[in-house]
């Protein structure tokens, strides 16, 4: 699969457009925001449907509680704000107000991970996926590009139940074309290989694809699997990869504790034990800097991934 870094799209803008389309198809779709509608791109919906848009101000806990109330009356609320505030500040309301009653609330956390950039550690959600995937009834999804984001929002608008959707601040290269259709039950193999499997999602999918091309030149056949749905995870694909390749690697814009890496480890440990290397943010806070600089600093860019995977491969082969 080809990736062109020179052609990027705003995944947040695709979210805003998809939300608008969902609202046009279903009058029960309503949107809540915490005074960040320009940043989250929910402004598109607000401009078209002002009577179905609720700016809750900088009161995220109230926003989630309000969304729960709307859902209890048959509405399909999408509550959006920065991922840090959408999950950390509102954990009690999500757990007890939304998920305990299994209410149909869609929580969209924009600006996830270190790619928030200069806003620094206080705004860089590196724990949000861990927080959400541990709560019963919650579905957790991390789309990789504009097309996948649109498909996810379309699915979310008709899916019944609590859902957390995490998207990035930065623009991302196109990975999928118009033929792609999101399937909540399936991870997607975007590059095939027989030596090692790399599981990833979000904006790092592009970096992993580019890395796999370079690894192929070095004689390492790398399978790249996009895992947009962290919960419920596609266990069949994960187990098959564990059986068919020498070892597994996870790459995520999130803490290595509790996120995609943990989900993969939990999946294989009982059924198909194998070595899993987790690449992400290792039990530390982020820091201020340009998003591309931070991706490189934490070793998540394609060049760094090639070096790290080569080292892992040599270690395993020579073990």
C-alpha positions as a LaTeX table, in Angstrom:
\begin{tabular}{lrrr}
\hline
Residue & $x$ (\AA) & $y$ (\AA) & $z$ (\AA) \\
\hline
Unk1 & 0.00 & 0.00 & 0.00 \\
Unk2 & 1.35 & 3.41 & $-0.97$ \\
Unk3 & 1.54 & 6.32 & 1.46 \\
Unk4 & 2.20 & 9.87 & 0.27 \\
Unk5 & 3.22 & 12.17 & 3.11 \\
Unk6 & 2.73 & 15.16 & 0.81 \\
Unk7 & $-1.02$ & 14.55 & 0.58 \\
Unk8 & $-2.56$ & 15.01 & 4.01 \\
Unk9 & $-6.12$ & 15.50 & 5.20 \\
Unk10 & $-7.54$ & 16.73 & 8.47 \\
Unk11 & $-9.10$ & 13.80 & 10.27 \\
Unk12 & $-10.96$ & 16.27 & 12.49 \\
Unk13 & $-12.54$ & 17.88 & 9.44 \\
Unk14 & $-13.63$ & 14.48 & 8.17 \\
Unk15 & $-15.23$ & 13.90 & 11.58 \\
Unk16 & $-17.12$ & 17.18 & 11.28 \\
Unk17 & $-18.36$ & 16.35 & 7.78 \\
Unk18 & $-19.41$ & 12.83 & 8.74 \\
Unk19 & $-21.23$ & 14.13 & 11.80 \\
Unk20 & $-23.12$ & 16.58 & 9.62 \\
Unk21 & $-24.11$ & 13.77 & 7.24 \\
Unk22 & $-25.28$ & 11.63 & 10.15 \\
Unk23 & $-27.41$ & 14.53 & 11.36 \\
Unk24 & $-28.99$ & 14.93 & 7.95 \\
Unk25 & $-29.96$ & 11.25 & 7.90 \\
Unk26 & $-31.21$ & 11.02 & 11.47 \\
Unk27 & $-32.96$ & 13.86 & 13.25 \\
Unk28 & $-32.28$ & 12.21 & 16.61 \\
Unk29 & $-28.55$ & 12.83 & 16.26 \\
Unk30 & $-27.54$ & 15.70 & 18.56 \\
Unk31 & $-24.11$ & 17.15 & 19.30 \\
Unk32 & $-22.58$ & 18.47 & 22.50 \\
Unk33 & $-19.31$ & 20.35 & 22.81 \\
Unk34 & $-17.37$ & 22.04 & 25.58 \\
Unk35 & $-16.58$ & 25.40 & 23.97 \\
Unk36 & $-14.17$ & 23.88 & 21.44 \\
Unk37 & $-16.39$ & 23.54 & 18.37 \\
Unk38 & $-13.85$ & 25.16 & 16.03 \\
Unk39 & $-11.09$ & 22.83 & 17.20 \\
Unk40 & $-13.22$ & 19.69 & 17.21 \\
Unk41 & $-14.97$ & 20.70 & 13.96 \\
Unk42 & $-18.43$ & 20.23 & 15.44 \\
Unk43 & $-19.10$ & 23.79 & 14.27 \\
Unk44 & $-20.24$ & 22.36 & 10.94 \\
Unk45 & $-23.10$ & 20.60 & 12.71 \\
Unk46 & $-23.84$ & 23.66 & 14.87 \\
Unk47 & $-24.18$ & 25.91 & 11.84 \\
Unk48 & $-26.59$ & 23.52 & 10.08 \\
Unk49 & $-28.57$ & 22.34 & 13.11 \\
Unk50 & $-28.36$ & 25.03 & 15.81 \\
Unk51 & $-31.35$ & 23.60 & 17.69 \\
Unk52 & $-29.63$ & 20.20 & 17.97 \\
Unk53 & $-26.26$ & 21.56 & 19.10 \\
Unk54 & $-25.44$ & 22.24 & 22.75 \\
Unk55 & $-22.37$ & 24.20 & 23.80 \\
Unk56 & $-21.92$ & 23.10 & 27.38 \\
Unk57 & $-19.04$ & 25.47 & 28.05 \\
Unk58 & $-15.91$ & 24.41 & 29.89 \\
Unk59 & $-17.93$ & 21.94 & 31.93 \\
Unk60 & $-17.10$ & 18.55 & 30.47 \\
Unk61 & $-18.61$ & 16.55 & 33.33 \\
Unk62 & $-21.91$ & 18.32 & 32.82 \\
Unk63 & $-21.64$ & 17.68 & 29.07 \\
Unk64 & $-21.40$ & 13.90 & 29.58 \\
Unk65 & $-24.23$ & 13.90 & 32.13 \\
Unk66 & $-26.38$ & 15.90 & 29.71 \\
Unk67 & $-25.54$ & 13.49 & 26.90 \\
Unk68 & $-26.63$ & 10.59 & 29.11 \\
Unk69 & $-29.95$ & 12.32 & 29.76 \\
Unk70 & $-30.51$ & 12.93 & 26.06 \\
Unk71 & $-29.71$ & 9.30 & 25.28 \\
Unk72 & $-32.22$ & 8.13 & 27.88 \\
Unk73 & $-34.88$ & 9.99 & 25.88 \\
Unk74 & $-34.04$ & 8.36 & 22.56 \\
Unk75 & $-31.55$ & 10.87 & 21.18 \\
Unk76 & $-28.18$ & 9.85 & 19.68 \\
Unk77 & $-25.74$ & 12.25 & 21.35 \\
Unk78 & $-22.18$ & 12.82 & 20.15 \\
Unk79 & $-20.16$ & 14.56 & 22.88 \\
Unk80 & $-16.85$ & 15.99 & 21.65 \\
Unk81 & $-13.86$ & 17.68 & 23.25 \\
Unk82 & $-10.11$ & 17.13 & 23.59 \\
Unk83 & $-9.33$ & 13.51 & 24.48 \\
Unk84 & $-7.70$ & 14.52 & 27.76 \\
Unk85 & $-10.86$ & 16.23 & 28.97 \\
Unk86 & $-13.27$ & 13.78 & 27.32 \\
Unk87 & $-11.97$ & 10.83 & 29.33 \\
Unk88 & $-9.93$ & 11.94 & 32.35 \\
Unk89 & $-12.03$ & 14.80 & 33.63 \\
Unk90 & $-15.29$ & 12.94 & 33.02 \\
Unk91 & $-14.42$ & 9.40 & 34.07 \\
Unk92 & $-17.03$ & 9.18 & 36.83 \\
Unk93 & $-19.82$ & 10.45 & 34.58 \\
Unk94 & $-18.83$ & 8.03 & 31.80 \\
Unk95 & $-18.56$ & 5.03 & 34.09 \\
Unk96 & $-21.62$ & 5.58 & 36.25 \\
Unk97 & $-23.81$ & 7.83 & 34.12 \\
Unk98 & $-23.28$ & 6.32 & 30.65 \\
Unk99 & $-21.83$ & 2.82 & 30.78 \\
Unk100 & $-23.51$ & 1.51 & 33.94 \\
Unk101 & $-26.87$ & 2.13 & 32.25 \\
Unk102 & $-25.52$ & 1.14 & 28.82 \\
Unk103 & $-26.71$ & 4.40 & 27.28 \\
Unk104 & $-26.26$ & 5.26 & 23.62 \\
Unk105 & $-23.66$ & 8.03 & 24.04 \\
Unk106 & $-20.83$ & 8.58 & 21.55 \\
Unk107 & $-17.81$ & 10.28 & 23.10 \\
Unk108 & $-15.32$ & 11.70 & 20.61 \\
Unk109 & $-11.90$ & 12.63 & 21.95 \\
Unk110 & $-9.99$ & 14.81 & 19.52 \\
Unk111 & $-6.34$ & 15.84 & 19.95 \\
Unk112 & $-5.29$ & 12.41 & 21.23 \\
Unk113 & $-1.69$ & 11.44 & 22.01 \\
Unk114 & 1.58 & 13.32 & 21.73 \\
Unk115 & 0.67 & 14.72 & 18.31 \\
Unk116 & $-1.29$ & 17.43 & 20.11 \\
Unk117 & 2.13 & 19.08 & 19.97 \\
Unk118 & 3.01 & 22.36 & 21.65 \\
Unk119 & 0.15 & 22.24 & 24.19 \\
Unk120 & 2.33 & 19.78 & 26.08 \\
Unk121 & 1.80 & 17.09 & 28.69 \\
Unk122 & $-1.35$ & 18.53 & 30.28 \\
Unk123 & $-3.23$ & 18.27 & 26.97 \\
Unk124 & $-1.65$ & 15.09 & 25.58 \\
Unk125 & $-3.94$ & 12.18 & 26.42 \\
Unk126 & $-1.74$ & 9.09 & 26.69 \\
Unk127 & $-4.05$ & 7.20 & 29.04 \\
Unk128 & $-7.46$ & 7.70 & 27.43 \\
Unk129 & $-7.69$ & 4.36 & 25.64 \\
Unk130 & $-6.71$ & 2.52 & 28.82 \\
Unk131 & $-9.36$ & 4.40 & 30.79 \\
Unk132 & $-12.12$ & 3.68 & 28.29 \\
Unk133 & $-11.40$ & 0.07 & 27.41 \\
Unk134 & $-11.60$ & $-1.07$ & 31.02 \\
Unk135 & $-15.21$ & 0.08 & 31.44 \\
Unk136 & $-17.93$ & $-2.52$ & 30.75 \\
Unk137 & $-20.15$ & $-1.88$ & 27.69 \\
Unk138 & $-17.70$ & 0.63 & 26.16 \\
Unk139 & $-16.50$ & 0.24 & 22.56 \\
Unk140 & $-13.16$ & 1.89 & 21.75 \\
Unk141 & $-12.18$ & 2.92 & 18.21 \\
Unk142 & $-9.13$ & 4.74 & 16.80 \\
Unk143 & $-9.50$ & 5.57 & 13.07 \\
Unk144 & $-6.36$ & 5.96 & 10.97 \\
Unk145 & $-7.33$ & 8.39 & 8.23 \\
Unk146 & $-10.14$ & 10.59 & 6.92 \\
Unk147 & $-11.95$ & 7.79 & 5.10 \\
Unk148 & $-11.88$ & 5.44 & 8.07 \\
Unk149 & $-13.04$ & 8.24 & 10.38 \\
Unk150 & $-16.03$ & 8.93 & 8.14 \\
Unk151 & $-16.93$ & 5.24 & 8.13 \\
Unk152 & $-16.59$ & 5.02 & 11.91 \\
Unk153 & $-18.89$ & 8.00 & 12.50 \\
Unk154 & $-21.43$ & 6.55 & 10.07 \\
Unk155 & $-21.34$ & 3.27 & 12.01 \\
Unk156 & $-21.50$ & 5.02 & 15.39 \\
Unk157 & $-24.65$ & 6.91 & 14.42 \\
Unk158 & $-26.58$ & 3.65 & 13.97 \\
Unk159 & $-24.80$ & 1.46 & 16.55 \\
Unk160 & $-26.55$ & 1.23 & 19.92 \\
Unk161 & $-24.34$ & 1.55 & 22.97 \\
Unk162 & $-21.54$ & 3.60 & 24.56 \\
Unk163 & $-18.60$ & 4.35 & 22.29 \\
Unk164 & $-15.31$ & 6.21 & 22.56 \\
Unk165 & $-13.76$ & 7.41 & 19.31 \\
Unk166 & $-10.25$ & 8.84 & 19.48 \\
Unk167 & $-8.88$ & 11.03 & 16.68 \\
Unk168 & $-5.71$ & 13.05 & 16.28 \\
Unk169 & $-5.08$ & 16.75 & 15.92 \\
Unk170 & $-2.61$ & 16.49 & 13.05 \\
Unk171 & $-3.39$ & 15.97 & 9.39 \\
Unk172 & $-2.82$ & 12.42 & 8.16 \\
Unk173 & $-2.02$ & 10.80 & 4.79 \\
Unk174 & $-4.76$ & 8.93 & 2.96 \\
Unk175 & $-4.55$ & 5.19 & 3.50 \\
Unk176 & $-7.95$ & 3.94 & 2.42 \\
Unk177 & $-9.95$ & 4.79 & $-0.69$ \\
Unk178 & $-13.69$ & 4.92 & $-1.34$ \\
Unk179 & $-13.90$ & 1.12 & $-1.47$ \\
Unk180 & $-13.04$ & 0.80 & 2.23 \\
Unk181 & $-15.86$ & $-0.10$ & 4.61 \\
Unk182 & $-15.42$ & $-0.22$ & 8.36 \\
Unk183 & $-16.18$ & $-3.52$ & 10.07 \\
Unk184 & $-16.22$ & $-3.40$ & 13.86 \\
Unk185 & $-15.36$ & $-7.09$ & 14.04 \\
Unk186 & $-12.30$ & $-7.04$ & 11.75 \\
Unk187 & $-8.77$ & $-5.71$ & 11.89 \\
Unk188 & $-7.35$ & $-4.92$ & 8.45 \\
Unk189 & $-4.11$ & $-6.33$ & 7.06 \\
Unk190 & $-2.69$ & $-3.52$ & 4.92 \\
Unk191 & 0.74 & $-5.08$ & 4.26 \\
Unk192 & 1.32 & $-8.82$ & 4.21 \\
Unk193 & 4.43 & $-10.51$ & 5.55 \\
Unk194 & 5.66 & $-13.70$ & 7.18 \\
Unk195 & 8.49 & $-12.69$ & 9.53 \\
Unk196 & 6.90 & $-10.24$ & 11.97 \\
Unk197 & 3.48 & $-8.67$ & 12.54 \\
Unk198 & 3.08 & $-5.00$ & 13.49 \\
Unk199 & $-0.27$ & $-4.02$ & 15.00 \\
Unk200 & $-1.10$ & $-0.33$ & 15.02 \\
Unk201 & $-3.86$ & 2.24 & 14.53 \\
Unk202 & $-4.49$ & 5.97 & 14.24 \\
Unk203 & $-2.01$ & 8.28 & 12.54 \\
Unk204 & 0.86 & 5.83 & 13.15 \\
Unk205 & $-0.52$ & 3.41 & 10.58 \\
Unk206 & 1.12 & 5.51 & 7.85 \\
Unk207 & 4.48 & 5.37 & 9.64 \\
Unk208 & 4.26 & 1.59 & 10.02 \\
Unk209 & 3.44 & 1.10 & 6.33 \\
Unk210 & 6.42 & 3.22 & 5.31 \\
Unk211 & 8.62 & 1.29 & 7.74 \\
Unk212 & 7.46 & $-2.04$ & 6.29 \\
Unk213 & 8.58 & $-0.95$ & 2.81 \\
Unk214 & 12.07 & $-0.23$ & 4.09 \\
Unk215 & 12.18 & $-3.43$ & 6.12 \\
Unk216 & 11.32 & $-5.41$ & 3.00 \\
Unk217 & 14.45 & $-3.99$ & 1.34 \\
Unk218 & 16.43 & $-5.26$ & 4.33 \\
Unk219 & 14.99 & $-8.74$ & 3.97 \\
Unk220 & 12.44 & $-8.57$ & 6.79 \\
Unk221 & 8.94 & $-9.47$ & 5.62 \\
Unk222 & 6.62 & $-7.35$ & 7.78 \\
Unk223 & 2.88 & $-7.77$ & 8.11 \\
Unk224 & 1.12 & $-4.53$ & 9.08 \\
Unk225 & $-2.33$ & $-4.85$ & 10.65 \\
Unk226 & $-4.56$ & $-1.86$ & 11.27 \\
Unk227 & $-6.54$ & $-2.35$ & 14.49 \\
Unk228 & $-9.07$ & 0.50 & 14.62 \\
Unk229 & $-11.22$ & $-1.32$ & 17.17 \\
Unk230 & $-9.23$ & $-1.77$ & 20.38 \\
Unk231 & $-12.34$ & $-3.06$ & 22.14 \\
Unk232 & $-13.81$ & $-5.49$ & 21.20 \\
Unk233 & $-10.54$ & $-6.56$ & 19.59 \\
Unk234 & $-10.46$ & $-8.93$ & 16.62 \\
Unk235 & $-9.09$ & $-11.97$ & 18.47 \\
Unk236 & $-9.11$ & $-14.26$ & 15.44 \\
Unk237 & $-6.79$ & $-12.04$ & 13.40 \\
Unk238 & $-4.47$ & $-11.47$ & 16.37 \\
Unk239 & $-4.17$ & $-15.19$ & 17.11 \\
Unk240 & $-3.62$ & $-16.07$ & 13.45 \\
Unk241 & $-0.80$ & $-13.53$ & 13.24 \\
Unk242 & 0.75 & $-14.97$ & 16.39 \\
Unk243 & 0.76 & $-18.40$ & 14.76 \\
Unk244 & 1.92 & $-17.28$ & 11.32 \\
Unk245 & 4.77 & $-14.86$ & 12.13 \\
Unk246 & 7.81 & $-15.12$ & 14.39 \\
Unk247 & 6.79 & $-12.46$ & 16.89 \\
Unk248 & 4.48 & $-9.47$ & 17.32 \\
Unk249 & 5.04 & $-5.72$ & 17.69 \\
Unk250 & 2.53 & $-3.06$ & 18.70 \\
Unk251 & 2.97 & 0.62 & 17.81 \\
Unk252 & 0.70 & 3.21 & 19.39 \\
Unk253 & 0.44 & 6.94 & 20.13 \\
Unk254 & $-0.46$ & 6.09 & 23.71 \\
Unk255 & 1.06 & 4.71 & 26.86 \\
Unk256 & 2.31 & 1.14 & 26.49 \\
Unk257 & 0.30 & 0.45 & 29.64 \\
Unk258 & $-3.36$ & $-0.37$ & 29.05 \\
Unk259 & $-3.68$ & 0.48 & 25.36 \\
Unk260 & $-3.36$ & $-1.48$ & 22.12 \\
Unk261 & $-0.21$ & $-3.26$ & 23.26 \\
Unk262 & $-1.89$ & $-4.49$ & 26.41 \\
Unk263 & $-4.94$ & $-5.61$ & 24.43 \\
Unk264 & $-2.74$ & $-7.69$ & 22.09 \\
Unk265 & $-0.84$ & $-9.23$ & 25.01 \\
Unk266 & $-4.07$ & $-10.11$ & 26.79 \\
Unk267 & $-5.39$ & $-11.76$ & 23.63 \\
Unk268 & $-2.42$ & $-14.05$ & 22.95 \\
Unk269 & $-1.31$ & $-14.94$ & 26.48 \\
Unk270 & $-3.92$ & $-17.64$ & 27.06 \\
Unk271 & $-4.41$ & $-19.03$ & 23.57 \\
Unk272 & $-1.24$ & $-18.54$ & 21.56 \\
Unk273 & 1.64 & $-17.31$ & 23.75 \\
Unk274 & 4.31 & $-15.48$ & 21.76 \\
Unk275 & 6.80 & $-12.65$ & 22.16 \\
Unk276 & 5.21 & $-9.19$ & 21.96 \\
Unk277 & 7.26 & $-5.98$ & 21.80 \\
Unk278 & 5.33 & $-2.82$ & 22.68 \\
Unk279 & 6.35 & 0.49 & 21.14 \\
Unk280 & 4.71 & 3.64 & 22.47 \\
Unk281 & 5.13 & 6.03 & 25.37 \\
Unk282 & 6.75 & 4.18 & 28.27 \\
Unk283 & 5.19 & 5.24 & 31.57 \\
Unk284 & 5.93 & 8.94 & 31.20 \\
Unk285 & 4.21 & 12.19 & 30.36 \\
Unk286 & 4.55 & 13.88 & 26.99 \\
Unk287 & 6.18 & 17.25 & 26.47 \\
Unk288 & 5.86 & 20.37 & 24.38 \\
Unk289 & 7.11 & 20.38 & 20.79 \\
Unk290 & 5.97 & 20.18 & 17.19 \\
Unk291 & 4.02 & 16.99 & 16.51 \\
Unk292 & 6.52 & 15.59 & 13.99 \\
Unk293 & 9.40 & 16.33 & 16.38 \\
Unk294 & 7.65 & 14.49 & 19.19 \\
Unk295 & 6.85 & 11.50 & 16.99 \\
Unk296 & 10.54 & 11.26 & 16.16 \\
Unk297 & 11.67 & 11.91 & 19.75 \\
Unk298 & 9.59 & 8.99 & 21.00 \\
Unk299 & 10.78 & 6.72 & 18.19 \\
Unk300 & 7.42 & 6.44 & 16.43 \\
Unk301 & 8.43 & 7.74 & 12.98 \\
Unk302 & 9.13 & 5.30 & 10.15 \\
Unk303 & 12.92 & 5.69 & 10.27 \\
Unk304 & 13.07 & 5.02 & 14.00 \\
Unk305 & 10.66 & 2.11 & 13.67 \\
Unk306 & 12.88 & 0.48 & 11.05 \\
Unk307 & 15.89 & 0.65 & 13.38 \\
Unk308 & 13.94 & $-0.65$ & 16.34 \\
Unk309 & 12.32 & $-3.51$ & 14.43 \\
Unk310 & 15.64 & $-4.56$ & 12.86 \\
Unk311 & 17.14 & $-4.73$ & 16.36 \\
Unk312 & 14.21 & $-6.80$ & 17.63 \\
Unk313 & 14.37 & $-9.11$ & 14.65 \\
Unk314 & 18.10 & $-9.77$ & 15.06 \\
Unk315 & 17.55 & $-10.47$ & 18.74 \\
Unk316 & 14.81 & $-13.02$ & 18.01 \\
Unk317 & 16.58 & $-14.71$ & 15.11 \\
Unk318 & 19.81 & $-15.05$ & 17.08 \\
Unk319 & 18.10 & $-16.15$ & 20.30 \\
\hline
\end{tabular}
